[in-house]
Amino acid sequence: MPSRWFLPIPDLDPSRVKLGFVHAAFSRWFDAAEGESPSASRVDHEANDKPYTISPPTRLNGTVGVELAVLTEEAEQLLLAAARDGVSARLGNQTRQIRAPRLLRRQPYDVLAAGPHGTRWELAILSPLTFRSGDRATPLPSVATVLGGLGRAWSLWCEPREPLRRDELGKVWVSDVDLVSELLTLTVGGRPLHIPAATGSLTLRCEPGVADRVAPLIRFASYAGIGSMTRRGLGVVEVREAGAQVA
């Protein structure tokens, strides 16, 4: 069951927190320990697919913290066990205490999949997003990459889902964009990695005949994020359907 949480971190200076810091601080909550076999509950640290996403530092009602979304009940249990009130987290050269996590939203997969289904969604991109294929990266979202990534995550953490066919993808399109590109520098494996990324918003639309296949995936984006490196704070989005927030 996907859920999204806010972890208050009082006295944290967001301007000193690089994107890579959030991954270093929180990935250990979900990773298998050294010598431990990966499982449905704890994944290997080097795994490409993990059942959580993390935001860069943000604010909720004036309080600094991070948002952390989990995609399974097992991952939620690990989060709640690790994020005890008063536990410390190190983000770069700042070590701060975390306050009790606050639930922002929780929706079972069957609720995300349930109708009625709209045909228009506005995606507000809250942190830079990028799409990677091997050594190549692009800041430009496409229908195939957005829905393909969401479908893969759904199949991994909920139940197998048949990928959208080419003819179905042809009935989904980007109807509006307001994007600004930027070049990010992340430290990965001890080396700097320069990544083209984008922030802003985009609007997706589909024909009514494929809404029941497309709508659940786009709603799921509020938890799974879109694009690559969602565990390092990239690709955080909010989704609005037909003018009303649904996830």
Secondary structure as UniProt FT lines:
FT   STRAND          3..8
FT   TURN            10..11
FT   HELIX           14..16
FT   HELIX           19..26
FT   HELIX           27..29
FT   TURN            34..35
FT   TURN            45..46
FT   STRAND          52..54
FT   STRAND          58..60
FT   TURN            61..62
FT   STRAND          63..70
FT   HELIX           73..82
FT   TURN            85..86
FT   STRAND          88..91
FT   TURN            92..93
FT   STRAND          94..97
FT   STRAND          102..106
FT   HELIX           109..113
FT   STRAND          120..129
FT   STRAND          131..133
FT   TURN            134..135
FT   STRAND          136..138
FT   HELIX           143..157
FT   HELIX           166..169
FT   TURN            170..171
FT   STRAND          172..188
FT   TURN            189..190
FT   STRAND          191..206
FT   HELIX           208..210
FT   HELIX           211..224
FT   HELIX           230..232
FT   STRAND          237..241
FT   TURN            242..243
FT   STRAND          244..245
//
